[in-house]
Amino acid sequence: MTTEHDVIVIGGGPAGSTAAALLAKAGRDVLVLEQEKFPRYHVGESLVPGVVPVLEELGLRETVEAAGFIRKFGITLLWGAERELWTVYFGDGGPWKYAYEVKRAEFDTVLLENARRSGATVIEEATVSEPLYDGDRCVGVRYTLGEQGEPQEVRARYVLDASGQAKMMARRLDGLHWHEDLRNIAVWTYFQGGEFFEGDDRGNILTEYHPDGWVWVIPFSDGTRSVGFVGPNNAFAKSGMSLPEYFHSKLETSREAKRQLAGATRIADYRATKDWSYVSDRFSGPGFLMAGDAAAFVDPLFSTGVMLAMKSASAAARTIDAILTEPDREEAHQKVYESDYRDFFETVVSFVRYFYDARRKRTEYWERAQELIDPVRELEQREDFIKLISGLGGQRAVMESTPITRTED
């Protein structure tokens, strides 16, 4: 049996849920196919203010506030030539003073439930196996519901690939470009207890340079913390160490992270993932778009993953809605989406690469941020730095979170 919708969204993570909710609110018939059953665990727990305008667009700002996530007013770093702690506050460089440190199982469930409430049909435990084509145009997908389900076909006027690191369309098109200098591995676990920053700084992420990479410490509202190390994957492979040995060898040779975690208790097993940055050679094709990690992923140094997912999904929703309204202008709408998204993404990648050189003075990082997003120097260099790491700098028109507006078909 074949069913047809306006839009099929592959994946119910932050990108898929965001796009589905916005398209459904615009009156489109949307089907979301999510492989897992929510709530589900996910890494990437530190948000930046760039998500806030999308939360407002979704009508979820108050919901997220009420969820009790700890407020993240800034970032505290042990990085650069000065080798001392320094903090930047989001409110000094943008309209939103704080973001949040979240348990992704909770945050992502808020987004997915909102997509349902907005009118999208959400099917969980649905594994998409392949796209369906009519000639060179994507017209649907084939999926299986549960482990024993029979393959089913579903068709739509448009398909959004928000499959995350599965990168379904990009892999099938053999169009992935890997950032060789950012082939890292992340190893992390969770702790309770120890020392915390005081006052409003309590919710800050700690980002600490390490000679072999960098360490993160992310505090949560329940008194637990995510602690991880990111470094070159080949260094881990050559070390001959187990994940626990590798993790603790880095934590023990850190400075501020080690101080904060003195006396803390590890409360979870070790986890690891290969944080290999990449970008797809194309973000779209006849009948489909890609958003979030399905299109591109960058090293998590500035916690930009969820922000990129939600901003790109917001832009993808507007683009798909415009294409469904003006199908004869599909290619033109796709070009704008891809150009602006790629420009925004490459700005983030460029700055991550520059920042990885921890020998620089912090004023050099500020200067580089201004060169990337504010060459006419409308703001002070430090403000441009904050704007960029907040996920608010370098974006072009399509990446701005604005409601879908259109005339009726």
N, C-alpha and C positions, 0 to 999 in steps of 0.2 A: 504494500500500500504506500502510495506517495502523497505527501501533504505539502502544500505550498504556503510560504509566508512571504512577508516583505523582506525580512532580514533574518539570517541565521548568524548567531554569534557563537564562535567556537571558544569555549572557556568562560568560566564564571568568576575569575579573579578580579582584581581592581579594574583592569582595562575592560574586560567583558561586561562586568556588572554596570560600570559607569556608562558605557555606550548603550547597553540594552535599556537602561532606565531612561536615558535621554531620548532615545528613539521611540520608546513606548509612550512617553509623555507627549511626544509630537504626533501621536496617533498612528504610528506604524505597528504592524503585526510582527512581533519579534519572538524568536525562539532561541533560547540559550541552552547549549549542550555542554555540561560540565562533567569532567571525568571523575571527580571525587565526590564524596559525601561531606557536606559542610555540617558543623565547623571542622576545619582541617588545619593542621600545623603548616606554617610557612615562615621562612626567615625574611628579613627586610623590615625590621620593626620600628625603625626611627624615621619619622616623617619630617618633611620640610614645609615651610609655609606655602610653597607652590601648590599644595593639595587643597588649601583652604578655599580659593575661589571655585574650585570644582565641587567641593562639598557644599558650598552655598548654591551653586547651580543645580545640584541634586536635591537641595532642600534638606540636607543632612547635618548642617553645622550644629544645630541644637541637639540633635540625637547623639552626635559624637561627643559633645560637651557633657551630656548627661551620662554617658557611658563610664565616666570616671577615669579616663586615660590621663596620665600625668602630663602636664604642660611642659613643652620644650621651648624655652625662651631663647636658646642660643646653642652654640657649640663651644666647648672648652677643648683647646688643643695643646698638646706638647709637641710642637713641630717648628722646624725652622732653625736658622743659625743661632738664635738667641737661647735655645734650649731651656725655655721656661714656660710655665703655663700661661696661656692667654685666652681670653674669651671674647667672642663677638655675639652681639644680641640682634636678633632679627628685626626688632623694632627700630633699630638705628639705620636700617636700609630699606624699609618697605612698609606697607600699610598694615601688615599682620604681625603682631608682636610675638606670636608663638605658634608652634605646631604641636605634635603629640608624639609620645613614645607609646606604641600600641602592641598588644598581643595580636598578631595577625589573624589567629583563629577567630577572635572576637570582631576585629575591625572588618575583615573580609566578609564575615557573615552579615554584618550591618549593610554592606554594599549589595550583597546578593539578595537579601530580603527586600531591600528597597527596589531592586529591579522587578521583583515579583509584584510588590505593591503598586508599582508604576504601570503594570499591565503586561510585562513580558512573561512568556511561558518559560519556566526554568526546569530543565530535566537534569537531575544529578545522576551520577554513576553512569553517564553516557559517554562511551569512548568513540570518538570520531576516528575512523580508519582511513578515509580518503575523501577528497573532494570529487564532485561529479561535474562533468563538462558536457557542454553542447558545442562541438567544435572547439574553439580555443577559449570559450567563455565558461567561467565557473557558475554553475546553476544550482548547486546544492552540495550535500555531503552524504556519506554513508556512515552509519554509526551502529553501535551495539549497546543495548541497555542491560547492564549487569554482566556478570561473568558468563551466564548461560543463555543470554538473549540471542535471538536471531537478528542478523543484519537488517537494518532498516534504511530506507532512503527518504530523504526529505529535501525539498527544493525551495528556493527562494529567489526573489529578484536580485538580492545582493547577499554576499557572505563577508563577515568580518572575522579575520583570524586573530583571536586574542588568546591563543593557546599557550602563551608564556614561553618558557624555556623549551617546550616541545617543538616550537617553531614549525608548525606543520607545513604551511605553504612554502616557506623559505627552503626547507629541507627538500621538498619535492621538486622545487625549481632549481635546486643545487646552486643557490645564489647567496651563500653566506661568506662574508669577509671577516676573518678573525683578526683582532688586534694582537699581534704577536708579542708586543712589549707588555701586554696586560694579561698574560696567561697565568693567572694566580689561582691559588687554592685558599679557601676560607675554612678554618677549623674553629668550632665554638661550643660552648656549653652554658650552663646557667648556675648562678650563685645566689645565696641569701645571706645577709649580714654584711659586716664590714663598714667602711666609712663612706659617706656620701657628701657631695657638695652641699653647701648650705643655702637657705633661702630659695629664691627663684632659680638659682643654678642647680638645684637638686635634680631637675628634669633634663639637664643638659647631657648630651652624649659626650663622652670623652673619646677623642681621637688622638692617639699617641704614636709618634714615630718610633720605629724600632729599626735597628741596623739591617734586619732581614725582611722588613715589611712594615706593618702597622697593626696596632691593637685598638679594638673598640670596647667600650663599656657603656651599655645602654640601661638606664634605670627604669623600672616599672612602678606603677602606683601601689602594687602589693608588697613592695620591699625586695623583690627579686631583681636580678640583673642578667642581661645577656652579655657574655664576654667572649670575644673572638679575636683571632689572629688571621691576617691576610698577608700572603707572601708568594713568591714565585713557585709554581707547581713543580718545576724541575728540581728546586732546592729540597722540597719535601721528599720527592722520589729518591734523591741521592742520599738523604739523611739516614735511611734505613730504620727510622724510628716508627713506632706505632702512633696513631693519632693522639692518644693521651700524652705520650712522651714528647711528641713534637709540640703540642699545645703548651704544656707546662714548661718546657725549655724556653719558650718565648715569653710566657707570662713572668717567669722568675727573673728574666733579664730585662723586663720593663721597669719603669720607674713609678709613675703615678698609678697605673693600673695595679701594680703589685701592692702599693701602699694602701689603696682603697680596699683591696680584697684581703688584707691581712685579717685573719680571724673569721673570714667568711666560709660558708659551707657549700660545697658543690651539691646541687640538688637534681641534676639531670645527666644523662649520658652525653657523650661527645658526638657532634655532628660535623659533617664536612661536605663541601660542594666545590666544584671547580668554577670559580668566578671568571670564566674566560669571556672577555668583552668581544662583541661582534656586532656587525650591522649587515642587514640584508642588502643585496645589490638593488633590490626594488621593493617598494612598500605597497605596490598595488598591481593590478592586472585586470583584464576584462572580467567584470563581475565580482571583484573582491578587493578588500583593503587589509592591511596588517596594522596592528596597534600594540603598544607595550613591548614586552620582551619578545613577542612573536616577530617584531620588526628589528629590534636592536636592544642591546644590553651593554651597560658600561659598568666598570669597576665601582663597587659600593662606597668608595671613599667619602663621598658627600651625601650618602643616603638618598640618592635621586631616583631609585627604582620605582617606588609607588607613585611618585610625582610624575615621572615620565609616562607611566602606564595610564594614569588618570587624565593627564593633559592630552595625551595623544588620542585617548578614547573619546574625550569631549570633542576634539577636532574631527575625529573619524565620524562621530555621530552626525555632526553638522554636514560633513562632506557627503555621507551616504544619503542623508535626507535630501540634500540638494540634487544629487544624482537621480534619486527616485522621482524627484519633481521634474528634472530636466535631463532625461536619459540621453538626449542627443549631445549633451555637454559633459558626458562622463569623463572623458580624457582630460578636459580642461580642469575640472574639479579635482581630479586625481593629481594632476601636476602641481597645483597649489598646495594640496595637503602634503605631498611628498617633499616638495621643496622646502616648505616651512618647517616640517617635522625634522627633516634631515639637517637643516641649518641649526635648529635648536639643539639637537642631539650632538652634532659635531662640536658645537661650542662647549658643551659639557665635557666631552672627551678631551678636547684640546686643553682645557683647564686642569683636568685630572692629571694628564701627563705632565704638565708644567709643575703642578703642586707636588708630584711624587719626588721631586728633587728637594730634599729637606735641608739642603745646605743654604738655601736662599733666606734672606731676611723677609720678615712678614710684609714689609712695605713693597717688596718686589712682587709678592703675590697680589697685593692690592693693585699695583700698577698693571700687571698682566690682565687682571679682571677688567680693568677699565679699557685696556686696548681691545678686548674681545667684545664687550657689550656697550661701551660708551666712548667711542673714539673722539667724539666732539666735546667730551669732558663736561657734560651737563651736571654731573654729581662729583663729589669727592671720591678719590680712589677707594677709600675704605668703604664707603657706601656702595660702590659698584661691586666690591668683593662680597659684601653681605647679600646684595641683591642676586648675585650669580649663584652663590651657594644655597640661597633660599629657593632656587628654582623659579625665579622671577625675572632673570636677566637673559637677554639673547633671544627671547621669543619673538616671533613675527606674528602677524595678525591671526592666522588660522589657529595658533596655539593659545590664544587668549580665551578664557572661559566665558562665553557669552551664550545666552539661550538661543535655541533653534528658532528662527523666524522664517516663515514661508507662507505663501498663499495656498489655499486649498487646491488639491489636484483637480 
